[in-house]
């Protein structure tokens, strides 16, 4: 009989035939294409590679003129806060330090204190606890390590994930004056959960990974201008 292959529409490939003869045996189904990652945990980056070892800023999407910072970079327990930053303030600058796993420390620019999730080793019970400084690099603590979840391939927007699923760094909001770690929906995150990362470097200390790449030039004191 005449044989026509039908397209795949939510079901296995079909063979259509005419007449009353014995149907032709079906061919092996075509393997399904590899799904394209969408806004999910599939888009977690190992890190923004250009920022490793660099001094950079972390800016809140909800408060675009304020940056994640600490008042005293050498004080254990000093909480992460949002404030308008001057370029030379060390409390506004961070460094990404790789760990032995696929996570990273967020170290203050001028000390070995790093940002950590207070009591984060308790998991969900610690949601809402503050993000504070701790000398994390002296040990191996899961609540000291972070991952970066890039929300869109063409935008500088990240969730900053702590240990465990759906536990993310959250900007101060409502009656909270410190950054916390709490639940965020990575499929549709609120602005308080979203951060932008920006470089801060010396006069000629330009990251080589940007050479030949397109880049925006944004003044620190005018975060909405380019």
C-alpha positions as CSV (number, residue, x, y, z in Angstrom):
1,X,0.0,0.0,0.0
2,X,0.9,3.7,-0.2
3,X,2.6,4.7,2.9
4,X,2.8,8.2,4.4
5,X,4.8,9.2,7.5
6,X,2.8,11.3,9.9
7,X,4.5,14.1,11.9
8,X,5.1,13.7,15.6
9,X,2.4,15.7,17.5
10,X,2.5,14.7,21.2
11,X,2.5,11.0,20.4
12,X,4.8,8.3,18.8
13,X,5.4,8.4,15.0
14,X,2.5,6.9,13.1
15,X,2.2,5.2,9.7
16,X,-0.9,5.9,7.6
17,X,-1.7,3.5,4.8
18,X,-4.5,3.0,2.2
19,X,-6.3,-0.1,1.2
20,X,-7.1,-3.2,3.2
21,X,-3.7,-4.9,2.9
22,X,-1.5,-5.8,5.9
23,X,-0.1,-2.6,7.4
24,X,3.6,-1.9,7.0
25,X,5.5,-2.4,10.3
26,X,6.2,0.9,12.0
27,X,9.7,2.4,11.8
28,X,11.7,3.1,15.0
29,X,10.6,6.4,16.6
30,X,12.9,9.4,16.1
31,X,14.7,10.2,19.3
32,X,13.3,13.2,21.1
33,X,15.4,16.4,20.7
34,X,17.4,17.6,23.7
35,X,15.2,20.1,25.5
36,X,16.4,23.7,25.5
37,X,16.9,24.8,29.2
38,X,14.3,27.3,30.4
39,X,14.2,29.4,33.5
40,X,14.9,26.6,36.0
41,X,17.8,25.0,37.9
42,X,19.2,24.0,34.5
43,X,20.5,27.5,34.0
44,X,22.7,27.5,37.1
45,X,26.2,28.8,36.0
46,X,29.3,27.5,37.7
47,X,30.1,31.2,38.3
48,X,30.3,34.4,36.4
49,X,33.8,33.5,35.2
50,X,35.0,37.1,34.6
51,X,34.4,37.9,38.2
52,X,36.6,35.3,39.8
53,X,39.4,37.0,41.6
54,X,38.0,40.5,40.7
55,X,36.6,43.2,42.9
56,X,32.9,43.6,42.1
57,X,29.6,45.0,43.4
58,X,26.3,43.3,44.0
59,X,23.3,45.5,43.3
60,X,19.7,44.9,44.3
61,X,17.2,44.9,41.4
62,X,14.5,46.1,43.9
63,X,16.6,49.0,45.1
64,X,18.7,49.9,42.0
65,X,20.7,52.7,43.7
66,X,21.8,50.5,46.6
67,X,24.4,47.7,46.9
68,X,25.0,44.7,49.1
69,X,27.6,45.8,51.7
70,X,28.7,45.5,55.3
71,X,29.7,48.2,57.7
72,X,32.8,46.5,59.2
73,X,34.5,44.1,56.8
74,X,36.6,42.5,59.6
75,X,33.8,42.0,62.1
76,X,32.4,38.5,62.4
77,X,28.6,38.7,62.5
78,X,28.3,42.0,60.7
79,X,25.1,41.7,58.6
80,X,24.8,42.3,54.9
81,X,22.8,45.5,54.3
82,X,21.9,47.7,51.4
83,X,23.4,51.2,51.0
84,X,24.4,53.7,48.5
85,X,28.1,53.0,47.9
86,X,31.1,55.1,47.0
87,X,33.7,53.3,44.8
88,X,36.4,53.2,47.5
89,X,34.3,51.8,50.3
90,X,35.7,48.3,51.0
91,X,32.4,47.1,52.6
92,X,30.7,47.5,49.2
93,X,33.1,45.3,47.3
94,X,33.2,41.5,47.1
95,X,35.5,38.8,45.7
96,X,34.4,35.4,44.4
97,X,36.6,32.6,45.8
98,X,36.2,29.1,44.4
99,X,35.7,26.2,46.9
100,X,36.5,22.5,46.4
101,X,32.9,22.0,45.3
102,X,30.9,23.8,42.6
103,X,30.1,26.6,45.0
104,X,31.9,29.9,45.9
105,X,32.7,32.1,48.8
106,X,31.6,35.7,48.8
107,X,34.6,37.3,50.5
108,X,34.9,40.9,51.6
109,X,37.4,42.8,49.5
110,X,40.0,43.5,52.1
111,X,39.7,40.7,54.7
112,X,39.1,37.0,54.9
113,X,35.6,37.3,56.3
114,X,32.9,35.9,54.0
115,X,29.2,36.1,53.8
116,X,27.3,33.2,55.2
117,X,23.7,32.1,56.0
118,X,23.3,32.3,59.8
119,X,22.2,28.9,61.1
120,X,21.8,27.8,57.5
121,X,23.1,24.3,58.4
122,X,19.6,23.8,59.8
123,X,18.0,24.0,56.4
124,X,14.5,25.3,55.9
125,X,14.2,26.0,59.7
126,X,16.7,28.8,59.2
127,X,14.8,30.6,56.4
128,X,14.6,34.3,57.2
129,X,17.9,34.3,59.1
130,X,20.4,37.0,58.3
131,X,23.3,36.8,55.9
132,X,26.3,37.8,58.0
133,X,30.1,37.7,58.0
134,X,32.0,34.6,59.2
135,X,35.5,33.3,58.7
136,X,34.2,30.5,56.5
137,X,37.5,29.7,54.7
138,X,38.9,28.2,57.9
139,X,36.5,25.2,57.6
140,X,34.1,23.5,55.3
141,X,30.6,24.8,56.0
142,X,27.7,24.3,53.6
143,X,26.0,27.5,54.7
144,X,29.0,29.5,53.7
145,X,28.9,28.6,50.0
146,X,26.9,30.2,47.2
147,X,25.9,29.5,43.6
148,X,24.8,31.9,40.9
149,X,21.6,31.3,39.0
150,X,21.5,33.4,35.9
151,X,17.9,34.2,35.0
152,X,18.3,35.1,31.3
153,X,21.2,34.5,29.0
154,X,21.2,38.1,27.7
155,X,20.7,39.9,31.1
156,X,22.9,40.6,34.0
157,X,20.4,39.2,36.6
158,X,21.1,36.5,39.1
159,X,19.7,34.6,42.0
160,X,22.3,33.9,44.6
161,X,21.7,30.5,46.0
162,X,22.8,29.2,49.4
163,X,22.8,25.6,50.6
164,X,19.7,23.5,49.9
165,X,17.0,24.0,47.2
166,X,15.2,27.3,46.8
167,X,17.1,29.1,49.5
168,X,18.4,32.4,48.1
169,X,19.9,35.6,49.2
170,X,17.1,38.2,49.7
171,X,17.5,42.0,49.9
172,X,16.3,43.8,53.0
173,X,12.5,44.4,52.7
174,X,9.5,45.3,54.8
175,X,10.7,45.7,58.4
176,X,14.0,43.8,57.8
177,X,17.1,45.9,57.6
178,X,19.5,43.1,56.8
179,X,19.9,40.8,53.9
180,X,18.5,37.3,54.6
181,X,18.3,33.9,53.1
182,X,14.7,32.8,52.3
183,X,12.5,31.0,49.8
184,X,12.4,32.4,46.3
185,X,10.6,31.0,43.3
186,X,13.2,30.7,40.6
187,X,10.6,30.4,37.9
188,X,9.1,33.8,38.8
189,X,11.3,35.5,41.4
190,X,10.3,38.7,43.2
191,X,12.7,41.7,42.6
192,X,14.0,41.4,46.2
193,X,15.5,38.0,45.2
194,X,17.3,39.3,42.1
195,X,20.7,40.8,41.9
196,X,23.0,42.4,39.3
197,X,26.8,42.0,39.4
198,X,29.2,44.8,38.4
199,X,32.9,45.0,38.2
200,X,35.1,47.4,40.2
201,X,38.8,47.4,39.1
202,X,41.9,49.6,39.1
203,X,42.9,51.9,36.3
204,X,44.5,49.2,34.1
205,X,43.2,46.0,35.8
206,X,40.7,45.1,33.1
207,X,39.6,41.5,33.0
208,X,41.1,39.8,30.0
209,X,37.9,37.7,29.4
210,X,36.1,40.9,28.3
211,X,38.6,41.6,25.5
212,X,36.8,41.3,22.2
213,X,33.4,41.1,23.9
214,X,30.5,43.5,23.8
215,X,30.1,45.4,27.1
216,X,28.0,48.1,28.7
217,X,29.7,51.0,30.6
218,X,27.7,52.0,33.6
219,X,28.7,54.7,36.2
220,X,28.5,53.4,39.8
221,X,26.7,56.5,41.0
222,X,24.1,56.4,38.2
223,X,23.0,52.7,38.0
224,X,20.2,53.5,35.5
225,X,22.5,55.2,33.0
226,X,24.9,53.8,30.5
